[in-house]
Amino acid sequence: MVNKDNILAAISIYGDMASKFLQISLSDLQKFHNAIHNSIQIADSEELAISAHSLKSILAQIGA
């Protein structure tokens, strides 16, 4: 679940760049989601760990 206070804090930190930051973050979310799916399909545990960690970090940045 997205935390509204975290989103508002991010907006106060990034100001006018908040929208661009969120667009990039959402784009990266899709990229890492796909990477996780692909690494599971080919049984690449190293790529799975890297992609999952990256996805977790992005979600933390946007307050999810």
PEWO-V727660 format. One record per residue. N is the residue number from 0. RES is the residue in one letter. PHI is phi in radians with two decimals (NA if undefined). PSI is psi in whole degrees, 0 to 359 (* if undefined). NEAR is the number of other ideal C-beta (glycine too) atoms within 10 Angstrom. Layout:
<<N:RES:PHI:PSI:NEAR> <N:RES:PHI:PSI:NEAR>>
This chain:
<<0:M:NA:139:5> <1:V:-1.41:133:9> <2:N:-1.59:115:11> <3:K:-1.02:320:9> <4:D:-1.11:323:8> <5:N:-1.17:321:14> <6:I:-1.12:315:15> <7:L:-1.12:323:12> <8:A:-1.12:319:12> <9:A:-1.10:320:16> <10:I:-1.11:320:15> <11:S:-1.19:329:9> <12:I:-1.33:313:10> <13:Y:-1.61:348:13> <14:G:0.96:231:9> <15:D:-1.13:340:7> <16:M:-1.47:357:11> <17:A:-1.02:317:15> <18:S:-1.09:314:11> <19:K:-1.12:318:10> <20:F:-1.02:315:16> <21:L:-1.17:323:16> <22:Q:-1.09:315:10> <23:I:-1.12:316:12> <24:S:-1.06:316:15> <25:L:-1.14:322:12> <26:S:-1.10:315:11> <27:D:-1.14:325:15> <28:L:-1.00:313:16> <29:Q:-1.11:319:9> <30:K:-1.07:313:14> <31:F:-1.30:329:20> <32:H:-1.06:313:12> <33:N:-1.10:320:11> <34:A:-1.12:320:18> <35:I:-1.09:312:18> <36:H:-1.02:313:11> <37:N:-1.13:319:13> <38:S:-1.17:328:18> <39:I:-1.16:317:13> <40:Q:-1.05:323:8> <41:I:-1.80:8:8> <42:A:1.00:46:8> <43:D:-1.77:92:14> <44:S:-1.17:328:9> <45:E:-1.15:314:8> <46:E:-1.14:323:15> <47:L:-1.06:314:17> <48:A:-1.11:316:12> <49:I:-1.13:314:15> <50:S:-1.17:319:21> <51:A:-1.13:319:14> <52:H:-1.12:317:11> <53:S:-1.11:317:16> <54:L:-1.09:316:17> <55:K:-1.04:319:12> <56:S:-1.14:318:11> <57:I:-1.12:316:18> <58:L:-1.06:321:14> <59:A:-1.14:321:10> <60:Q:-1.12:326:14> <61:I:-1.69:7:16> <62:G:1.44:24:15> <63:A:-1.61:*:14>>
